[in-house]
Amino acid sequence: KRIKVFTLQGTFVRQFPTAVTLTSFGSTIRHCQTMNPLDVAMDGEGNLWVLGWTSSEAFAVQYDKQGRAIRKIYHVKEHQYIYNRPKGIAVDTRKNHVLITQSHFLPLLCSWYGEVLVFATDGTLVKTVGDKGIAWFVYLFYRKMGSKISEYITIDMEGNILVPDIVNHHVYVYNEDRQFPFVFGGEGSCEGQLYSPRGICTDRAGNIIVADWGNHRVELFDKTGKFLKHITTGLNPRAVAMAPQGQLVVTDCTTGTIHVINSY
C-alpha cells in the first residue's frame, strides 16, 4: 500500500503511502483511505496517476512529485465492484486524458467484457472505447473474439489504444475514433502467439512490447502486430515500460524484482 521510486540503477529514492484524504466532485472525503495500488502512469507534467482500490471503492489518484495527492477521479463503489473491475491506467499526454481499463460483467451471459474509459483530468468521462451491444453480438456469434479481461493498457505515438487480453490471449488495437483496426496474438507458445499477456508498451520506433506472462517471456512486435523477436525468456513478466533513454523496464512477479534491459 505504497509507491516506491528507484533510479534506473536500482538506487532507492523515496516512497510514499497511498493514503488519501481529499475533495472530489464537491464532496469532502472525511476519512483516510489506504489504497491498494493496481497500476501507475506518468502524465506530461511529471505527476503520477495511481489506480487502486480500498475496501469500499476503486478510484484513480493523481500525486505530485512529492507524493502529495492532488485529485481523485473514477469512482466505483463497493456494490458496483462486483460488475466493474478496474485493471490498468495510462495517460494520453497529447490530449491530457486518463485512460482506465475496466472489465464489465454481463450477468445474463455469465461473461466478462473489457472496455476502456477515457477521462479528462477533472474526472469528466470523455468517451468509452468498447460497446456493450457489440459485446453481446461478439459473444453470441464468435464467442472467443472481443476483449474480456485486460490488466494493462498503453497508447502509441499515433494515438492508438493497445489493450492485451488475458482470457482471449490477444492484443486489441483501437484508433482514436474508437474503431477496431486489428488484433494480433492468439493462444499458444509459438512465435507471434501469446498466453495470458499482461503488460504492454511501445518504443520510440513504434514497436510493440508485450509481457507474455503465461509463456515466461517478453515479445517484440512491429506496429502492425507482426512478430519480430523474443526480447527475453525465463522471466515471469507482469509489467513493461520504456525509460526516457530507451531502456526497457520489466517487472518479474515471481521474484519481486525489476529488470532493466539496455538494448534489445
N, C-alpha and C positions, 0 to 999 in steps of 0.2 A: 504494500500500500504506500509506495513511494516511488519517486523518479530519481534515477542516478545519472550523473553526467560524467563521461570519461573523455579523454583525448583519444585520438586515433592510435596513439602508442600504448593505450591501456591505463594511463595515469588517471586516478580518481580526481575529479574536480570538485564536485559538490553533490548534495542530494537535498530533496525537499519532500515533505509528506503530501499526499493527495487529499488533504483535508480542506474543505471549502466551506466558507460562510459568506454569502454574498447575495446581492439583489438581482433578480432575474424576472423579466416580464412584469415588472411592477409589484412583485410580491417579495417580501423580505424572508429569507431563509433564516429562521431563528435558532437553529441548532447546527452544530458542526457535523458535517458528513464526511466520513472517510471512504474514499472511492477505491475500488479495486480496478486498476488500470488495465484496459484491454489492448489499446494501440495508441500510438503517438504520431504527430505530424508537425512540421515546422511551417509557419507562414512566411510571407515575404519580408516581414519586419523583424524576424528572428524570435517571434513569440512561439510558444509551444502549445499545441492543442492536444488534449488527452481525452480519449473516450473511455468511459468506465461505468461501473455500476455500484450501488450500495444495496442494503437490504430492502430499500423501499423504492428505488428508482434507478434508471440509467440516464446518463447525460454526457455532454462533452463540455470541457472546461478549457478556457484559454488562460495560459500563465505567461507572465512576462519573463525576462531573462533572469530575474532574481527569484523566480519561483512563486511570485505573488499572483493569486487568482484575479483575473480581470473580469470575465463574464462566463456565464453558463448558458448553453443552448441545448436543444434536442432533449425533451423530457419524455421518458417512457415510465409511467407509474407501475407499481408492483403488479396490479391486476392486469395490466396490458403486457407485461413482460412474458407471459405465457405464450402470447401470439406474435410478439415483435421482439426479436433478439438483435441488438446492435453487435457488430463484429469488428469493423475496421474503419479507419478515418484517413482522409487525405485532404490536402489544401490545393486548390487551383489558384496559384499565385498570380496568374494573368487576370483573373476576374475577382480575386479575393473571395472565393467561395469555399465553403467547407463541405466535403462530401463524406457521407457516412453509409456504410453498407448495413443493411438490415435484412434479416431472414424473417419472413412473414409466414405464419402457419395458416393453412387453409383447412379448417376443421372438416368440411364435407368431403374433401379429397384425402384427408389424413396425410397431407404432403406439405413440405416446406417450399417456399418460393422466395428467391432473392431479389432485392431491389436496392437502388441507390438513391438516397435523399440528398438533395443539393440545397444548402442553406447559405444565406448571406451571413456575415459575421454578427449581425444583430439578432440572429435567430429566426429570421423570416425564411420560410420554406420557398425556394425559388422554383424547383421542379422535382419531379420524381422520375428516375430512369428505370423503366420496367412497369408493366401494366398488368393488374390482376386479371383483367379479362383475357389478355394474351396468355397468362399463366394457365387459365382453365383450358383454353384451346390446345396449348402445347402439351399439357398433361394428358388430355383425353385422346389426342391423336398421335403423339410422338413419345410420350412417357419419359424417355431418357433425355430429351432436349430441354433447354431452358435452365437458367441459373436457379439453384436451390439454396445452398448454404455457402456463403462466401465470407472468409475471415479478413481478407486484406484487399486493398484497392490502391491503384495508382493512376496518374494522369500523364500522358506522354506530351511531347513538345507541341503536337498538333491539337491538343485538347481532347484527344480520345480517352475514354474511361476504360480501364482494363481491370477485370474482376475474375480471379480464379475461383473455381467452384470445387469444394472438397468432396461433394457427393457425385457429381457428374464427371469429375476429372478433366474438365476443360477450362480454358481461359476465354471469357467472353469479352468482346470489344464493342463499345458503343461510341458513336460520334457525338458531337455537340448538339445535334438535332434529335438525339435520343434514338437514332436509327441503329440497326444492328448489322454492321458491315461484315464481320466474320468472327469465327470461333476456331480455336486450334487446341491441340492436345488429344485427349481421349484416353480411356483407361488402358494401362499396360506399362511395361518396363522397357519397351524398345525405344529407339531414337525417335524423338518427337512425341512420345506418349508420356502421360503423367499419371500419378496415383496420389490422390488427396493433396493437390497443390495448395500451398499456403501463401507465403509472402511473394510480392511481385514489385518490380521497379523497372525503370528504363535507364539506359546510359545516354551519354551525350551524342552517340551515333544513332540513337533511336532504337537500338536493340532492346529486346525484352528479356528480363532475367526473372526466372521463376524458381521458388523454393519447392522442389519436387519432394515433399516431405515423405510420402509413402515409399519412394524409391531411394531415399537417403542420398540425394544428390541435388546440385544446383544446375539448372539448364539455361542455355542461351539460345534465343530465337531472334530472327530479324524482325523488322517492324510489321511484316505481313504474316508472321506466325510460322515462318519456315525454320525448322530446326537447324542450328549451326554447330553446337558442340556441348559436351558436358564441361562445366566450369570446374566443378569439384565433386567428389564422391566420398562416401564413408561418413558423412555427417547426418544429423537428424535436423535439417534446417527448418526453422519456423518463420523467420522474417528476414528480408533482404532490403538493403538501402544503398544508395550511392552517396559517397562522401564528396565534398566540393572539388577535390583534385582527381576524382575519377576512381578512387578506391571502392571496392565492393565490400560491404559490411554484412556479415551473415551471423545470425544467432542460432546456436545449437541447443534445442530444448531438452536434450537428454543430459548433456554435461553442464548446462547452465553457463556456457562460455560464448564469447563473441569472437569471430574470426574476421580479420581484415585481409582482404586479398588485393594486393597492389596492382597486379596485372592479370589479365585472363585472355 
